[in-house]
């Protein structure tokens, strides 16, 4: 019972909905006429003209269009002209001067020498030796051999292959072109300007000075002292030298060589005269060592400052205007013929060769070998070593130190002044005209199409979707642009 009641309730709801939808077929709840509506078979008495599509309308509107024009303008341009000027330049000229100098050179001198050395010599001699050797002796045999022969078999088959066929096609291609344009830019450059300036320099000067040093001196502080000696009073002493001979001999002498006069004491046995006592002065030395101060004059090198004129080149930065060619990219369109290839399938007859193996027999003579051992006598060369001696000459390098004179060229800097001409670029300003492309916005009147209202068809249709659209859409107002 419950299921039947549910079905009946659903059926009533559908009938009520269909009745309401019939009253809204053309999108608005108006009286339905007998004439058919476009698209749904009904006509609605509506102020907007029912379901008929209105005609297309046009309206005038103002649009701004870009228009290019050429305008002449003026600008200031800086140009340059060359002027010749004169200036005084100080140049340093290098004058070569030759000087003689002395240097010490080590020279190697070769001295020949001889030495004895031992060496070994191989002396050959012959010796007879018995030797065994193996010989391969050939012999012949008849042998049946099988061999395989490949015989060709030809067959024609049809083969499919692909070929690339070229064809030409015209293509538009966009490329970038570098267009040259000239610009004037400022360029800095460096010029070396000669300037004279005074500088303080240092040189070494030889200066004398006194210095007190201590010297060790040995002095003789001796004195004369009296000394008494004996002198013989024999007259013959005076005849043969006398007192002087006695003084030199250190005592008295006897005139008689056979006398036994002893040392000046006693009497001379030859003459019987007693010796005489004589006093004389003798120098007695006394050496004394002492340290004595002494003043010595010496020389030394002392730095001395002096002022001199020096020519120095200083870099100065200047600016000049240079025309530079630069490139700007522009896109251009060209038509290019391009060769392309398309794949085509073709057929050809191919002759194929196949090889088959065929076994055959043949009788042939085969040479074989067997080994035999034999004996022979041979002469062998051998060597016996002997030791011998020989004299070898060789040279030894001995360095010697020598002094030689050589000339050196020394460059001396001598300043020189001279006048020279140089060119200077002098700038001046000029007004010149140039043309520029200017883009201007120009108003223009155009006609634009405007569509009318067409909402009635949205509610048409006998289906459930068309009826639902007719319930919720009843708008026939014309949309304005």
C-alpha positions as CSV (number, residue, x, y, z in Angstrom):
1,X,0.0,0.0,0.0
2,X,2.7,2.4,0.8
3,X,4.5,1.9,-2.5
4,X,1.3,2.6,-4.5
5,X,0.6,5.8,-2.6
6,X,4.2,7.0,-3.3
7,X,3.7,6.3,-7.1
8,X,0.4,8.2,-7.2
9,X,1.8,11.2,-5.4
10,X,4.8,11.4,-7.8
11,X,2.4,11.2,-10.8
12,X,0.3,14.1,-9.5
13,X,3.3,16.3,-9.0
14,X,4.5,15.7,-12.6
15,X,1.0,16.6,-14.0
16,X,1.0,19.9,-12.0
17,X,4.5,20.8,-13.2
18,X,3.6,20.1,-16.8
19,X,0.5,22.3,-16.6
20,X,2.6,25.2,-15.3
21,X,5.3,24.7,-17.9
22,X,2.7,24.8,-20.8
23,X,1.7,28.3,-19.7
24,X,5.4,29.4,-19.9
25,X,6.5,28.0,-23.3
26,X,8.2,31.1,-24.8
27,X,10.0,32.3,-21.6
28,X,7.2,34.6,-20.3
29,X,3.8,33.8,-18.6
30,X,1.6,35.5,-21.3
31,X,-1.5,34.4,-23.3
32,X,-0.7,31.6,-25.8
33,X,-1.8,32.4,-29.3
34,X,-2.8,30.1,-32.1
35,X,0.1,31.0,-34.4
36,X,3.2,28.9,-34.0
37,X,6.2,30.2,-32.1
38,X,9.6,30.0,-33.9
39,X,11.3,26.9,-32.6
40,X,8.6,25.7,-30.2
41,X,5.2,25.9,-32.0
42,X,3.7,28.7,-29.8
43,X,3.4,32.5,-30.2
44,X,3.6,34.8,-27.2
45,X,1.9,38.2,-27.3
46,X,4.9,40.2,-25.8
47,X,5.9,43.8,-26.4
48,X,9.4,42.9,-27.7
49,X,8.0,41.3,-30.8
50,X,7.6,37.7,-29.6
51,X,10.1,35.1,-30.7
52,X,11.1,36.7,-34.0
53,X,14.9,37.7,-34.2
54,X,15.3,41.5,-34.6
55,X,17.3,43.0,-37.5
56,X,21.1,43.9,-37.2
57,X,21.8,47.6,-36.3
58,X,24.9,49.8,-36.8
59,X,26.3,52.6,-34.6
60,X,29.0,55.2,-35.3
61,X,31.9,55.4,-32.9
62,X,35.1,57.4,-32.7
63,X,38.4,55.5,-32.8
64,X,42.0,56.9,-32.5
65,X,44.4,55.7,-35.2
66,X,48.3,56.0,-35.2
67,X,49.6,58.2,-38.0
68,X,53.4,58.7,-38.7
69,X,54.8,62.0,-40.0
70,X,58.2,63.5,-40.6
71,X,59.3,66.5,-38.5
72,X,62.4,68.7,-39.0
73,X,64.2,69.6,-35.8
74,X,67.4,71.5,-34.9
75,X,70.2,70.4,-32.6
76,X,73.7,71.7,-31.6
77,X,76.6,69.6,-32.9
78,X,80.2,70.0,-31.7
79,X,82.8,69.8,-34.5
80,X,86.6,70.0,-34.4
81,X,89.2,71.8,-36.4
82,X,93.0,71.3,-36.3
83,X,95.3,74.1,-35.2
84,X,99.1,74.0,-35.2
85,X,101.0,75.3,-32.1
86,X,104.6,75.5,-31.1
87,X,106.1,74.4,-27.7
88,X,109.6,74.0,-26.2
89,X,110.4,70.4,-25.2
90,X,113.4,69.3,-23.1
91,X,114.7,65.9,-24.2
92,X,117.3,63.8,-22.5
93,X,119.9,62.6,-25.0
94,X,122.1,59.6,-24.1
95,X,125.8,60.1,-24.9
96,X,127.9,56.9,-24.9
97,X,131.3,57.1,-23.1
98,X,133.9,54.4,-23.1
99,X,135.7,53.5,-19.8
100,X,138.4,51.0,-19.2
101,X,138.0,48.5,-16.3
102,X,139.9,45.6,-14.9
103,X,138.4,42.2,-14.1
104,X,139.7,38.9,-12.9
105,X,139.1,35.9,-15.2
106,X,139.5,32.2,-14.5
107,X,141.0,30.5,-17.5
108,X,141.2,26.7,-17.8
109,X,144.5,25.3,-19.0
110,X,144.8,21.8,-20.3
111,X,147.9,19.9,-19.0
112,X,148.7,16.5,-20.8
113,X,149.5,13.5,-18.5
114,X,150.2,9.8,-19.1
115,X,148.9,6.7,-17.1
116,X,149.3,3.0,-17.5
117,X,146.1,0.9,-17.6
118,X,145.3,-2.8,-18.0
119,X,142.8,-4.2,-20.5
120,X,141.6,-7.7,-21.6
121,X,141.8,-9.0,-25.1
122,X,139.7,-11.9,-26.5
123,X,142.0,-14.1,-28.7
124,X,140.0,-16.4,-31.0
125,X,140.9,-20.1,-31.7
126,X,139.2,-22.9,-33.6
127,X,138.1,-26.3,-32.1
128,X,136.6,-29.4,-33.8
129,X,133.4,-30.7,-32.0
130,X,131.1,-33.7,-32.9
131,X,127.4,-32.6,-33.1
132,X,124.1,-34.5,-33.5
133,X,121.3,-33.1,-35.6
134,X,117.8,-34.2,-36.7
135,X,116.8,-34.3,-40.4
136,X,113.2,-34.4,-41.8
137,X,113.2,-37.1,-44.6
138,X,110.2,-36.7,-47.0
139,X,108.1,-39.7,-48.4
140,X,104.9,-39.8,-50.6
141,X,101.5,-41.5,-49.8
142,X,98.2,-41.8,-51.8
143,X,95.2,-40.4,-49.7
144,X,91.5,-40.1,-50.5
145,X,90.2,-36.7,-49.4
146,X,86.7,-35.2,-49.2
147,X,86.1,-31.6,-49.9
148,X,83.1,-29.3,-50.0
149,X,82.2,-27.1,-53.0
150,X,79.7,-24.2,-52.8
151,X,77.5,-24.1,-55.9
152,X,75.5,-20.9,-56.7
153,X,71.6,-20.9,-57.2
154,X,69.9,-17.7,-58.5
155,X,66.4,-16.6,-57.6
156,X,64.4,-13.4,-58.5
157,X,62.3,-11.8,-55.8
158,X,60.3,-8.5,-55.5
159,X,61.7,-6.1,-53.0
160,X,60.0,-2.9,-51.6
161,X,62.2,0.1,-50.7
162,X,61.5,3.7,-49.7
163,X,62.9,6.8,-51.5
164,X,63.0,10.4,-50.3
165,X,61.6,12.6,-53.2
166,X,62.6,16.3,-52.9
167,X,60.0,19.1,-53.5
168,X,60.3,22.9,-53.2
169,X,58.1,25.0,-50.9
170,X,58.0,28.8,-50.4
171,X,58.2,29.8,-46.7
172,X,58.1,33.2,-45.1
173,X,61.0,33.6,-42.7
174,X,61.6,36.3,-40.1
175,X,65.2,37.3,-39.5
176,X,67.1,39.9,-37.6
177,X,69.3,42.4,-39.4
178,X,71.9,44.6,-37.8
179,X,71.4,48.2,-39.1
180,X,74.4,50.5,-38.5
181,X,73.9,53.9,-36.9
182,X,76.5,56.5,-36.0
183,X,76.7,58.0,-32.5
184,X,79.0,60.7,-31.1
185,X,80.5,59.6,-27.7
186,X,83.0,61.1,-25.4
187,X,86.2,59.1,-25.1
188,X,88.9,59.8,-22.4
189,X,92.6,59.5,-23.4
190,X,95.8,60.0,-21.5
191,X,98.6,62.3,-22.6
192,X,102.1,62.4,-21.1
193,X,103.0,66.1,-20.3
194,X,106.7,66.8,-19.6
195,X,107.2,68.9,-16.4
196,X,110.5,70.1,-14.8
197,X,110.7,69.8,-11.1
198,X,113.4,70.1,-8.4
199,X,114.3,67.0,-6.5
200,X,116.6,66.4,-3.6
201,X,119.2,63.6,-4.2
202,X,121.9,62.1,-2.0
203,X,125.5,61.4,-3.0
204,X,128.4,60.0,-1.1
205,X,131.3,62.4,-0.2
206,X,134.7,61.5,1.1
207,X,135.4,63.2,4.5
208,X,138.5,63.1,6.7
209,X,138.4,62.8,10.5
210,X,140.9,62.3,13.3
211,X,140.9,59.3,15.6
212,X,143.1,58.5,18.7
213,X,144.5,54.9,18.8
214,X,146.7,53.2,21.3
215,X,150.1,51.9,20.1
216,X,152.5,49.6,22.0
217,X,156.0,51.1,22.0
218,X,159.2,49.4,23.4
219,X,161.8,51.9,24.8
220,X,165.4,51.4,26.0
221,X,165.8,53.2,29.3
222,X,169.4,52.0,29.9
223,X,172.4,54.0,31.3
224,X,176.1,54.2,31.1
225,X,177.8,52.6,34.1
226,X,181.6,52.7,35.0
227,X,183.5,49.4,34.7
228,X,187.2,48.7,35.9
229,X,189.3,46.2,33.9
230,X,193.0,45.1,34.0
231,X,195.4,46.1,31.2
232,X,198.9,44.6,30.8
233,X,201.7,47.1,31.1
234,X,204.0,45.2,28.9
235,X,205.7,47.6,26.3
236,X,205.1,45.1,23.6
237,X,201.4,45.5,24.2
238,X,201.7,49.0,23.0
239,X,203.9,48.0,20.1
240,X,201.4,45.4,18.9
241,X,198.3,47.3,19.5
242,X,198.9,48.5,23.0
243,X,196.0,49.5,25.3
244,X,193.4,49.4,22.4
245,X,194.2,45.7,21.8
246,X,193.9,45.0,25.5
247,X,190.5,46.8,25.7
248,X,189.1,44.9,22.7
249,X,190.3,41.6,24.0
250,X,188.8,42.2,27.5
251,X,192.1,41.8,29.3
252,X,195.9,41.9,29.1
253,X,197.9,39.9,26.6
254,X,201.4,38.8,26.9
255,X,203.9,39.6,24.3
256,X,205.4,36.2,24.6
257,X,203.2,33.5,23.0
258,X,204.8,30.9,25.2
259,X,204.1,32.7,28.5
260,X,201.4,31.5,30.8
261,X,199.7,34.9,31.4
262,X,196.3,34.1,32.9
263,X,193.4,36.5,32.6
264,X,195.3,39.7,33.4
265,X,196.1,38.8,37.0
266,X,199.6,38.1,37.9
267,X,202.7,39.2,36.0
268,X,203.7,38.6,32.5
269,X,206.4,35.9,32.5
270,X,208.0,37.3,29.4
271,X,208.5,40.8,30.6
272,X,207.7,40.7,34.3
273,X,205.5,43.9,34.3
274,X,202.4,44.0,36.5
275,X,198.9,44.8,34.8
276,X,197.4,48.3,35.0
277,X,193.7,48.9,36.2
278,X,191.6,51.0,33.8
279,X,188.0,52.4,34.3
280,X,185.6,52.7,31.3
281,X,181.8,53.4,30.7
282,X,179.6,50.5,29.5
283,X,176.0,50.9,28.3
284,X,173.6,48.7,30.3
285,X,170.2,48.3,28.4
286,X,166.8,48.4,30.2
287,X,163.9,47.7,27.8
288,X,160.4,49.0,28.9
289,X,157.1,48.3,26.9
290,X,154.3,50.9,27.3
291,X,151.0,51.9,25.5
292,X,151.2,55.4,23.9
293,X,148.1,57.2,22.5
294,X,148.5,58.4,18.9
295,X,146.2,60.6,16.7
296,X,145.6,59.2,13.2
297,X,143.8,60.9,10.2
298,X,141.3,58.7,8.3
299,X,138.7,59.0,5.6
300,X,135.0,57.9,5.4
301,X,132.1,58.2,3.0
302,X,129.3,60.6,4.2
303,X,125.9,61.1,2.5
304,X,125.3,64.6,1.2
305,X,122.0,66.0,-0.1
306,X,122.0,68.2,-3.3
307,X,119.2,69.7,-5.5
308,X,118.9,69.1,-9.2
309,X,116.3,69.7,-12.0
310,X,114.6,66.5,-13.3
311,X,112.2,66.3,-16.3
312,X,109.2,64.1,-15.4
313,X,106.3,63.0,-17.7
314,X,103.0,63.1,-15.9
315,X,99.8,61.5,-17.4
316,X,97.0,63.9,-18.0
317,X,93.5,62.7,-18.8
318,X,91.7,64.5,-21.6
319,X,88.3,64.0,-23.3
320,X,87.6,63.9,-27.0
321,X,84.4,63.2,-29.0
322,X,84.6,60.2,-31.4
323,X,82.0,59.0,-33.9
324,X,81.2,55.4,-33.1
325,X,79.3,53.1,-35.5
326,X,76.9,50.8,-33.6
327,X,74.3,48.3,-34.8
328,X,70.7,47.9,-33.7
329,X,68.7,44.8,-34.5
330,X,65.7,45.0,-36.8
331,X,63.3,42.2,-37.7
332,X,62.5,41.7,-41.4
333,X,60.4,39.2,-43.3
334,X,61.7,37.4,-46.4
335,X,60.4,34.7,-48.6
336,X,62.7,31.7,-48.8
337,X,62.4,28.6,-51.1
338,X,62.9,25.5,-48.8
339,X,63.6,22.1,-50.3
340,X,61.9,19.4,-48.4
341,X,61.6,15.6,-48.9
342,X,58.7,13.2,-48.8
343,X,58.9,9.5,-48.4
344,X,57.7,7.3,-51.3
345,X,57.4,3.5,-51.4
346,X,58.7,1.8,-54.6
347,X,59.1,-1.8,-55.8
348,X,62.0,-3.5,-57.7
349,X,63.0,-7.0,-58.8
350,X,66.2,-8.2,-57.2
351,X,68.2,-11.3,-58.3
352,X,69.4,-13.2,-55.2
353,X,72.3,-15.7,-55.3
354,X,72.2,-18.6,-52.8
355,X,75.1,-20.9,-52.2
356,X,74.6,-24.7,-51.6
357,X,77.3,-27.0,-50.1
358,X,78.2,-30.1,-52.3
359,X,80.5,-32.8,-50.9
360,X,83.0,-34.4,-53.4
361,X,86.0,-36.9,-53.2
362,X,89.4,-36.9,-54.8
363,X,92.6,-39.0,-54.6
364,X,95.9,-37.1,-54.2
365,X,99.5,-37.7,-53.3
366,X,100.5,-36.3,-49.9
367,X,104.1,-35.7,-48.9
368,X,104.8,-36.6,-45.3
369,X,108.0,-36.3,-43.3
370,X,109.8,-38.6,-40.8
371,X,112.7,-37.5,-38.4
372,X,116.2,-39.1,-38.6
373,X,119.1,-38.4,-36.2
374,X,122.5,-37.9,-37.8
375,X,126.1,-37.0,-36.6
376,X,128.5,-34.5,-38.0
377,X,131.8,-32.8,-37.1
378,X,131.9,-29.0,-37.0
379,X,134.6,-26.4,-36.2
380,X,133.6,-24.0,-33.3
381,X,135.2,-20.7,-32.8
382,X,136.1,-19.9,-29.2
383,X,137.8,-17.1,-27.4
384,X,140.5,-17.0,-24.8
385,X,141.0,-13.8,-22.7
386,X,144.5,-12.3,-22.2
387,X,145.5,-9.3,-20.0
388,X,147.7,-6.6,-21.6
389,X,149.0,-3.2,-20.6
390,X,149.0,0.1,-22.5
391,X,149.9,3.7,-22.0
392,X,147.0,6.2,-22.2
393,X,147.5,10.0,-22.6
394,X,144.8,12.2,-21.0
395,X,144.5,15.9,-20.2
396,X,143.8,17.6,-16.9
397,X,142.0,20.9,-16.7
398,X,143.9,23.3,-14.3
399,X,142.2,26.7,-13.6
400,X,144.4,29.9,-13.7
401,X,143.4,33.3,-12.5
402,X,144.3,36.1,-14.9
403,X,143.7,39.9,-14.9
404,X,142.5,41.5,-18.1
405,X,141.3,45.0,-19.2
406,X,138.0,45.6,-21.0
407,X,136.1,48.5,-22.2
408,X,132.6,49.4,-21.0
409,X,130.2,51.8,-22.7
410,X,128.5,54.0,-20.2
411,X,125.5,56.1,-21.2
412,X,125.4,59.7,-19.8
413,X,122.2,61.6,-19.8
414,X,122.5,65.2,-21.3
415,X,119.3,67.4,-21.4
416,X,118.6,69.2,-24.7
417,X,115.9,71.8,-25.5
418,X,114.2,72.1,-28.8
419,X,111.0,73.6,-30.3
420,X,108.4,71.4,-32.0
421,X,105.1,71.8,-33.6
422,X,102.0,69.9,-32.6
423,X,98.3,69.7,-33.7
424,X,95.4,70.5,-31.3
425,X,91.7,69.7,-32.0
426,X,89.7,72.9,-31.2
427,X,86.0,72.4,-30.7
428,X,83.3,74.7,-32.1
429,X,79.5,74.5,-32.0
430,X,77.2,74.4,-35.2
431,X,73.3,74.2,-35.5
432,X,72.2,71.6,-37.9
433,X,68.7,70.2,-39.0
434,X,67.7,66.6,-38.8
435,X,64.4,64.7,-39.6
436,X,62.5,62.6,-37.0
437,X,59.6,60.2,-37.5
438,X,56.8,61.2,-35.1
439,X,53.7,59.1,-34.2
440,X,50.4,61.1,-33.8
441,X,47.0,59.9,-32.6
442,X,44.3,61.0,-35.1
443,X,40.5,60.5,-34.4
444,X,38.5,58.5,-37.0
445,X,34.7,57.6,-37.2
446,X,33.8,54.0,-37.9
447,X,30.4,52.0,-38.0
448,X,30.1,49.1,-35.6
449,X,27.3,46.3,-35.8
450,X,25.1,45.9,-32.7
451,X,22.9,42.7,-32.1
452,X,19.3,42.8,-30.7
453,X,17.3,40.7,-28.1
454,X,16.8,37.0,-28.7
455,X,15.8,35.3,-25.4
456,X,12.5,33.8,-26.5
457,X,14.1,30.7,-27.9
458,X,15.7,29.9,-24.6
459,X,12.3,28.8,-23.2
460,X,11.3,26.7,-26.3
461,X,11.2,23.0,-26.5
462,X,8.8,20.3,-25.4
463,X,11.3,18.6,-23.2
464,X,11.7,19.2,-19.4
465,X,14.9,21.3,-20.0
466,X,13.1,23.8,-22.3
467,X,10.1,24.1,-19.9
468,X,12.4,24.8,-16.9
469,X,14.2,27.5,-19.0
470,X,10.8,29.1,-19.7
471,X,10.0,29.2,-16.0
472,X,13.2,31.1,-14.9
473,X,13.9,33.3,-18.0
474,X,11.4,36.0,-19.0
475,X,13.7,38.9,-20.1
476,X,13.1,40.5,-23.5
477,X,15.0,43.8,-23.0
478,X,17.3,44.8,-25.8
479,X,21.0,45.0,-24.8
480,X,22.5,48.4,-25.6
481,X,26.2,48.6,-26.7
